[in-house]
Amino acid sequence: MVTQRIPMTVQGELALKDELKDLKSVQRPKVIAAIAEAREHGDLKENAEYHAAREQQSFIEGRIKELEGKLSNAQVIDVTKIANAGKVIFGATVMLFNVESEEEISYQVVGEDEADIKQNKVSVSSPLARALIGKEEGDEVAVKTPAGVTDYEIISVEYL
């Protein structure tokens, strides 16, 4: 079975590594101590603190496995090491002009786990990113969204 490589920016990889380090070195020891303390209270059947701590431990262990899996399958793409040909690729930051509202907005095309619309980071699998990939500065792009079709003009493409 061939494993699916997960595209990820350098910043995305660092964020996952930081979360994994926190889970392993801070959260896991905390929950182990909470379980040990709850055990000391006696009867485990009716010990809510014990059950809550065990549930938390289960969540932490699951998240650790998930992060380790994602990191082991990550294809880290450092867009700053790629020559900028003005083409939208994974990791690129794109300045767009909304033809209807006449507003400019900037988005970075990132991996699924990094997407955060509040930070103007869109998933590579989103309709916007799929419409932009492969296009160049000056191109017009029609993006199908739940609200209808939005037309954008690509003002600039940066590999930051």
Secondary structure, 3 states (H helix, E strand, C coil): CCCCCEEEEHHHHHHHHHHHHHHHHHHHHHHHHHHHHHHCCCCCCCCHHHHHHHHHHHHHHHHHHHHHHHHHCEEEECHHHCCCCCECCCCCEEEEEECCCCEEEEEEEECCCCCEHHHCEEECCCHHHHHHCCCECCCEEEEEECCEEEEEEEEEEECC
